[in-house]
């Protein structure tokens, strides 16, 4: 009979909060691939073992993808307990002005809009999941990976030189993501839809905004594991779900969501104008 694999407890630090994860050495080996996709985690720091009881125990032999999904679901619960939402959003900031959140489903054009905003001097704060303090309405950090699809990027921004190839996605996070030391106040939240349509923008009604905030804040739970039967959604119990709903209501009442349609460059210009106006009046 084979001996059970050696397991240790590792401290996963996310925006100053700790999740203690019991795992075999496979987690440490895959850490460079996992860390950029965990919100608030610094990929440049090593994964450290600790002498403590685990909050999460990863099954032996779990692949890196499932390991990341399980850790992220538990980070969702951890941060929710501190009034922080793990939002499916790209966050950008500009020195002295604050941050903007780009919302939308997969393929809506959040990344393309972010690329256009980087060209206007903005920096990426969260590449896919942003940690939002829902009471202070500040961004505490986010995922370090900023994955750009080559084909649409080449279509809208040929100057980047991202010619379509066998590698569909490229991570520009090491070049474009920056991490301010302090929480960054949010100036604007925008639901984007990139396309050739006539440019348009408007403020979303509060009921629809609540639904969008709720959907975006459940992103890390809405995942199916490849090699396990765990239902991640069940990690958020009734009290936690009610707490998230309360935070979403507060957020929707204080931070409106605007919609923006059109080419990414035009959307970026309108978002910047909106952010600057709110920065002056905030």
VEXVEX-449299 format. One record per residue (C-alpha): residue number from 1; residue in three letters; x, y, z. Coordinates in pm, 1 decimal, padded with zeros to 6 digits. Example, Ala and Ser with C-alpha at 12.3 -4.5 7.8 and 13.67 -1.06 7.14 Angstrom:
<nodes>
<1; ALA; <01230.0; -00450.0; 00780.0>>
<2; SER; <01367.0; -00106.0; 00714.0>>
</nodes>
This chain:
<nodes>
<1; UNK; <00000.0; 00000.0; 00000.0>>
<2; UNK; <00131.8; 00341.9; -00093.2>>
<3; UNK; <00197.1; 00586.7; 00188.5>>
<4; UNK; <-00035.2; 00889.7; 00197.4>>
<5; UNK; <00115.5; 01200.8; 00043.4>>
<6; UNK; <00286.9; 01444.1; 00276.3>>
<7; UNK; <00060.2; 01740.6; 00347.2>>
<8; UNK; <00130.0; 02083.1; 00488.4>>
<9; UNK; <-00078.5; 02389.6; 00568.0>>
<10; UNK; <-00001.0; 02691.8; 00352.8>>
<11; UNK; <-00099.6; 03052.4; 00419.8>>
<12; UNK; <-00267.7; 03218.0; 00121.0>>
<13; UNK; <-00256.6; 03594.4; 00183.1>>
<14; UNK; <-00526.3; 03791.1; -00001.3>>
<15; UNK; <-00543.5; 04167.6; 00056.7>>
<16; UNK; <-00413.4; 04123.5; 00410.6>>
<17; UNK; <-00648.5; 03835.5; 00498.9>>
<18; UNK; <-00530.4; 03477.0; 00542.5>>
<19; UNK; <-00681.0; 03155.3; 00412.2>>
<20; UNK; <-00499.8; 02849.6; 00548.8>>
<21; UNK; <-00497.5; 02567.7; 00293.5>>
<22; UNK; <-00393.5; 02208.3; 00362.2>>
<23; UNK; <-00244.6; 02046.6; 00052.9>>
<24; UNK; <00032.8; 01824.7; -00072.9>>
<25; UNK; <00334.5; 01968.6; -00249.0>>
<26; UNK; <00139.9; 01981.9; -00573.6>>
<27; UNK; <-00004.1; 02315.2; -00462.0>>
<28; UNK; <00342.0; 02463.9; -00414.4>>
<29; UNK; <00454.4; 02327.2; -00750.8>>
<30; UNK; <00156.5; 02482.1; -00933.8>>
<31; UNK; <00155.4; 02806.1; -00731.9>>
<32; UNK; <00316.0; 03024.2; -01006.5>>
<33; UNK; <00025.5; 02928.7; -01237.9>>
<34; UNK; <-00246.6; 02962.0; -00972.5>>
<35; UNK; <-00147.5; 03277.5; -00785.0>>
<36; UNK; <-00210.6; 03533.8; -01064.7>>
<37; UNK; <-00574.1; 03417.4; -01076.7>>
<38; UNK; <-00643.9; 03459.3; -00702.9>>
<39; UNK; <-00773.7; 03806.3; -00610.0>>
<40; UNK; <-00556.1; 04010.1; -00377.4>>
<41; UNK; <-00269.5; 03757.3; -00391.1>>
<42; UNK; <00080.2; 03871.4; -00485.5>>
<43; UNK; <00228.1; 03619.2; -00731.8>>
<44; UNK; <00579.7; 03747.2; -00661.4>>
<45; UNK; <00565.2; 03620.9; -00302.7>>
<46; UNK; <00630.6; 03252.1; -00224.8>>
<47; UNK; <00369.4; 03022.4; -00074.8>>
<48; UNK; <00465.5; 02983.7; 00291.8>>
<49; UNK; <00384.2; 02685.2; 00517.9>>
<50; UNK; <00239.6; 02768.3; 00861.1>>
<51; UNK; <00181.5; 02583.2; 01184.8>>
<52; UNK; <-00194.8; 02631.3; 01207.0>>
<53; UNK; <-00526.3; 02457.3; 01155.9>>
<54; UNK; <-00648.3; 02459.9; 00795.7>>
<55; UNK; <-00957.5; 02645.3; 00674.6>>
<56; UNK; <-00962.4; 02436.5; 00356.5>>
<57; UNK; <-00822.7; 02093.8; 00273.6>>
<58; UNK; <-00757.0; 02026.2; -00094.7>>
<59; UNK; <-00814.5; 01662.5; -00198.8>>
<60; UNK; <-00503.0; 01471.9; -00299.8>>
<61; UNK; <-00436.4; 01474.6; -00672.6>>
<62; UNK; <-00659.3; 01772.0; -00743.2>>
<63; UNK; <-00549.1; 01950.7; -01061.7>>
<64; UNK; <-00428.9; 02312.6; -01059.3>>
<65; UNK; <-00752.8; 02436.7; -01217.9>>
<66; UNK; <-00976.4; 02278.4; -00955.0>>
<67; UNK; <-00737.3; 02384.5; -00680.8>>
<68; UNK; <-00764.2; 02744.8; -00796.7>>
<69; UNK; <-01145.5; 02724.7; -00815.4>>
<70; UNK; <-01174.9; 02581.9; -00464.7>>
<71; UNK; <-00938.5; 02838.5; -00314.1>>
<72; UNK; <-01120.5; 03120.6; -00491.5>>
<73; UNK; <-01459.9; 03002.4; -00363.4>>
<74; UNK; <-01326.2; 03000.9; -00007.9>>
<75; UNK; <-01171.4; 03344.9; -00061.6>>
<76; UNK; <-01519.1; 03462.8; -00164.8>>
<77; UNK; <-01655.5; 03351.2; 00173.5>>
<78; UNK; <-01355.5; 03489.4; 00364.7>>
<79; UNK; <-01380.8; 03836.5; 00211.3>>
<80; UNK; <-01759.4; 03844.7; 00235.7>>
<81; UNK; <-01722.4; 03813.2; 00612.0>>
<82; UNK; <-01532.9; 04143.2; 00602.9>>
<83; UNK; <-01785.7; 04326.8; 00385.1>>
<84; UNK; <-01581.7; 04274.6; 00068.1>>
<85; UNK; <-01722.2; 04145.7; -00260.7>>
<86; UNK; <-01520.7; 03943.5; -00512.5>>
<87; UNK; <-01651.4; 04105.0; -00830.5>>
<88; UNK; <-01619.2; 03978.5; -01184.6>>
<89; UNK; <-01481.9; 04307.6; -01312.4>>
<90; UNK; <-01173.7; 04470.9; -01455.8>>
<91; UNK; <-01060.3; 04755.8; -01231.7>>
<92; UNK; <-00837.9; 05040.4; -01346.9>>
<93; UNK; <-00698.5; 05340.6; -01165.6>>
<94; UNK; <-00527.0; 05664.0; -01247.7>>
<95; UNK; <-00300.8; 05841.9; -01002.8>>
<96; UNK; <-00484.9; 06106.4; -00805.8>>
<97; UNK; <-00824.1; 06031.6; -00962.2>>
<98; UNK; <-00945.6; 05696.1; -00825.0>>
<99; UNK; <-01068.7; 05377.9; -00990.5>>
<100; UNK; <-01329.1; 05262.1; -01239.6>>
<101; UNK; <-01492.5; 04919.5; -01259.9>>
<102; UNK; <-01572.4; 04758.5; -01595.8>>
<103; UNK; <-01857.6; 04508.4; -01567.5>>
<104; UNK; <-02002.4; 04262.4; -01817.5>>
<105; UNK; <-02017.2; 03894.4; -01897.4>>
<106; UNK; <-01754.9; 03692.6; -02082.3>>
<107; UNK; <-01696.6; 03840.5; -02425.9>>
<108; UNK; <-01862.6; 04174.3; -02347.5>>
<109; UNK; <-01541.4; 04365.9; -02406.1>>
<110; UNK; <-01412.5; 04450.8; -02057.9>>
<111; UNK; <-01056.2; 04365.1; -02154.5>>
<112; UNK; <-01071.7; 04553.8; -02484.6>>
<113; UNK; <-01207.5; 04862.0; -02308.8>>
<114; UNK; <-00931.3; 04830.1; -02047.8>>
<115; UNK; <-00668.4; 04818.6; -02324.6>>
<116; UNK; <-00809.1; 05143.0; -02464.6>>
<117; UNK; <-00798.1; 05299.8; -02118.0>>
<118; UNK; <-00436.9; 05191.8; -02064.5>>
<119; UNK; <-00355.7; 05387.0; -02382.3>>
<120; UNK; <-00507.6; 05691.5; -02206.8>>
<121; UNK; <-00277.1; 05656.4; -01906.8>>
<122; UNK; <-00481.3; 05428.8; -01680.0>>
<123; UNK; <-00328.4; 05128.6; -01502.7>>
<124; UNK; <-00490.1; 04789.2; -01445.1>>
<125; UNK; <-00569.7; 04724.9; -01078.5>>
<126; UNK; <-00757.6; 04395.5; -01123.4>>
<127; UNK; <-00747.2; 04189.7; -01440.1>>
<128; UNK; <-01061.9; 03979.5; -01393.8>>
<129; UNK; <-01178.8; 03975.0; -01030.4>>
<130; UNK; <-01173.4; 04289.5; -00816.4>>
<131; UNK; <-01198.1; 04299.9; -00437.5>>
<132; UNK; <-01449.6; 04573.1; -00357.1>>
<133; UNK; <-01513.5; 04699.5; -00005.9>>
<134; UNK; <-01888.2; 04743.0; -00052.4>>
<135; UNK; <-01930.5; 04978.7; 00241.6>>
<136; UNK; <-01637.2; 05212.5; 00172.4>>
<137; UNK; <-01670.6; 05152.8; -00206.2>>
<138; UNK; <-01297.8; 05111.4; -00250.6>>
<139; UNK; <-01094.5; 04856.8; -00446.0>>
<140; UNK; <-00859.3; 04658.1; -00221.1>>
<141; UNK; <-00687.9; 04469.4; -00503.4>>
<142; UNK; <-00767.9; 04197.1; -00751.0>>
<143; UNK; <-00630.3; 03928.8; -00977.7>>
<144; UNK; <-00285.0; 03998.8; -01119.2>>
<145; UNK; <-00343.5; 03816.0; -01448.8>>
<146; UNK; <-00473.9; 04031.5; -01734.6>>
<147; UNK; <-00551.1; 03790.9; -02018.1>>
<148; UNK; <-00601.4; 03939.3; -02362.7>>
<149; UNK; <-00738.7; 03740.0; -02655.2>>
<150; UNK; <-00511.5; 03785.8; -02952.6>>
<151; UNK; <-00770.5; 03790.7; -03230.2>>
<152; UNK; <-01001.5; 04069.0; -03102.2>>
<153; UNK; <-00702.6; 04262.2; -02965.8>>
<154; UNK; <-00538.9; 04250.4; -03309.2>>
<155; UNK; <-00861.5; 04366.3; -03470.9>>
<156; UNK; <-00908.5; 04671.4; -03248.1>>
<157; UNK; <-00545.7; 04741.9; -03150.8>>
<158; UNK; <-00308.8; 04616.8; -03423.8>>
<159; UNK; <-00034.9; 04839.3; -03279.6>>
<160; UNK; <00002.1; 04594.4; -02988.6>>
<161; UNK; <00141.9; 04334.7; -03227.0>>
<162; UNK; <-00069.3; 04053.2; -03082.2>>
<163; UNK; <-00093.5; 03858.9; -03406.0>>
<164; UNK; <-00327.4; 03554.9; -03378.5>>
<165; UNK; <-00131.2; 03236.0; -03319.2>>
<166; UNK; <-00162.7; 02897.8; -03153.6>>
<167; UNK; <-00163.9; 03069.3; -02814.6>>
<168; UNK; <-00504.3; 03236.4; -02809.6>>
<169; UNK; <-00449.5; 03436.6; -02490.4>>
<170; UNK; <-00153.7; 03639.6; -02367.9>>
<171; UNK; <-00108.7; 03770.9; -02014.0>>
<172; UNK; <-00021.6; 04141.1; -02007.9>>
<173; UNK; <-00051.4; 04153.8; -01630.2>>
<174; UNK; <00323.7; 04170.0; -01561.1>>
<175; UNK; <00342.0; 04480.5; -01782.7>>
<176; UNK; <00016.2; 04658.1; -01701.5>>
<177; UNK; <-00104.5; 04563.0; -01352.8>>
<178; UNK; <-00001.1; 04787.5; -01062.8>>
<179; UNK; <-00081.5; 04755.4; -00692.8>>
<180; UNK; <-00134.1; 05074.0; -00490.6>>
<181; UNK; <-00053.1; 05042.9; -00121.7>>
<182; UNK; <-00384.7; 05192.7; -00010.0>>
<183; UNK; <-00749.0; 05116.5; -00104.4>>
<184; UNK; <-00857.4; 05308.1; -00414.7>>
<185; UNK; <-01197.7; 05485.1; -00411.7>>
<186; UNK; <-01429.3; 05393.1; -00698.8>>
<187; UNK; <-01537.8; 05683.5; -00919.1>>
<188; UNK; <-01753.1; 05495.9; -01169.6>>
<189; UNK; <-01889.8; 05152.3; -01256.8>>
<190; UNK; <-01973.1; 05082.0; -01620.0>>
<191; UNK; <-02131.5; 04781.2; -01790.1>>
<192; UNK; <-01964.5; 04765.9; -02131.1>>
<193; UNK; <-02060.1; 04605.1; -02460.6>>
<194; UNK; <-01801.0; 04641.0; -02734.6>>
<195; UNK; <-01914.0; 04630.3; -03096.3>>
<196; UNK; <-01979.6; 04827.4; -03411.9>>
<197; UNK; <-02311.2; 04956.0; -03279.2>>
<198; UNK; <-02382.5; 05325.3; -03259.8>>
<199; UNK; <-02217.8; 05463.4; -02948.0>>
<200; UNK; <-02457.2; 05504.4; -02658.3>>
<201; UNK; <-02445.8; 05538.5; -02281.2>>
<202; UNK; <-02694.5; 05584.5; -02000.8>>
<203; UNK; <-02740.9; 05524.6; -01629.8>>
<204; UNK; <-02894.2; 05189.8; -01538.0>>
<205; UNK; <-03201.1; 05184.7; -01313.3>>
<206; UNK; <-03132.3; 05077.0; -00956.1>>
<207; UNK; <-03324.5; 04747.9; -00971.4>>
<208; UNK; <-03126.7; 04631.9; -01275.8>>
<209; UNK; <-02804.9; 04754.2; -01113.7>>
<210; UNK; <-02872.7; 04543.9; -00803.2>>
<211; UNK; <-02915.5; 04236.4; -01020.8>>
<212; UNK; <-02591.7; 04306.9; -01204.6>>
<213; UNK; <-02396.4; 04365.1; -00882.1>>
<214; UNK; <-02539.2; 04042.0; -00740.2>>
<215; UNK; <-02447.8; 03840.7; -01048.8>>
<216; UNK; <-02097.2; 03986.4; -01065.0>>
<217; UNK; <-02037.0; 03921.1; -00694.1>>
<218; UNK; <-02115.9; 03549.0; -00724.8>>
<219; UNK; <-01861.8; 03490.0; -01000.9>>
<220; UNK; <-01619.7; 03276.3; -00797.6>>
<221; UNK; <-01900.4; 03043.7; -00685.9>>
<222; UNK; <-02044.7; 02986.0; -01031.7>>
<223; UNK; <-01787.0; 02728.5; -01132.8>>
<224; UNK; <-01800.8; 02355.5; -01203.2>>
<225; UNK; <-01501.5; 02150.3; -01091.2>>
<226; UNK; <-01341.4; 01915.1; -01340.4>>
<227; UNK; <-01245.8; 01634.7; -01102.0>>
<228; UNK; <-01468.7; 01665.9; -00795.2>>
<229; UNK; <-01839.4; 01676.7; -00714.9>>
<230; UNK; <-01822.2; 01974.8; -00478.0>>
<231; UNK; <-02088.4; 02239.0; -00549.2>>
<232; UNK; <-01908.1; 02564.9; -00483.8>>
<233; UNK; <-02233.0; 02761.1; -00456.7>>
<234; UNK; <-02313.9; 02569.9; -00135.5>>
<235; UNK; <-02008.5; 02717.4; 00038.7>>
<236; UNK; <-02211.2; 03037.1; 00079.3>>
<237; UNK; <-02471.1; 02950.5; 00345.1>>
<238; UNK; <-02798.4; 03134.1; 00406.4>>
<239; UNK; <-02661.5; 03405.8; 00638.3>>
<240; UNK; <-02371.7; 03472.0; 00402.4>>
<241; UNK; <-02607.6; 03496.2; 00101.8>>
<242; UNK; <-02825.9; 03741.6; 00290.9>>
<243; UNK; <-02519.5; 03943.2; 00387.8>>
<244; UNK; <-02410.6; 03962.7; 00024.3>>
<245; UNK; <-02758.4; 04074.8; -00077.6>>
<246; UNK; <-02746.5; 04350.4; 00185.7>>
<247; UNK; <-02409.1; 04467.3; 00057.9>>
<248; UNK; <-02537.5; 04466.6; -00300.0>>
<249; UNK; <-02837.7; 04680.3; -00202.8>>
<250; UNK; <-02612.3; 04929.9; -00027.4>>
<251; UNK; <-02375.5; 04937.2; -00322.3>>
<252; UNK; <-02649.5; 04986.4; -00582.5>>
<253; UNK; <-02796.1; 05276.6; -00382.6>>
<254; UNK; <-02460.4; 05455.6; -00357.4>>
<255; UNK; <-02276.6; 05362.0; -00677.0>>
<256; UNK; <-02485.9; 05373.8; -00996.1>>
<257; UNK; <-02392.6; 05161.7; -01295.7>>
<258; UNK; <-02374.2; 05321.7; -01638.1>>
<259; UNK; <-02397.4; 05128.5; -01964.2>>
<260; UNK; <-02167.8; 05196.9; -02259.0>>
<261; UNK; <-02193.5; 05056.1; -02612.5>>
<262; UNK; <-01966.5; 05097.7; -02912.3>>
<263; UNK; <-01599.6; 05060.8; -03010.3>>
<264; UNK; <-01355.2; 05026.4; -02717.2>>
<265; UNK; <-01178.2; 05357.0; -02781.8>>
<266; UNK; <-01505.9; 05549.6; -02773.7>>
<267; UNK; <-01621.7; 05367.5; -02460.6>>
<268; UNK; <-01290.3; 05442.0; -02287.6>>
<269; UNK; <-01320.3; 05812.2; -02366.2>>
<270; UNK; <-01671.7; 05831.2; -02221.4>>
<271; UNK; <-01572.5; 05635.4; -01909.8>>
<272; UNK; <-01282.6; 05869.8; -01848.0>>
<273; UNK; <-01510.3; 06173.1; -01882.1>>
<274; UNK; <-01757.3; 06016.5; -01637.6>>
<275; UNK; <-01481.0; 05932.5; -01388.4>>
<276; UNK; <-01331.7; 06280.1; -01406.3>>
<277; UNK; <-01670.3; 06440.7; -01343.6>>
<278; UNK; <-01732.8; 06221.3; -01041.9>>
<279; UNK; <-01379.3; 06282.5; -00919.8>>
<280; UNK; <-01441.7; 06654.9; -00917.8>>
<281; UNK; <-01780.5; 06634.0; -00746.7>>
<282; UNK; <-01702.3; 06350.5; -00500.4>>
</nodes>
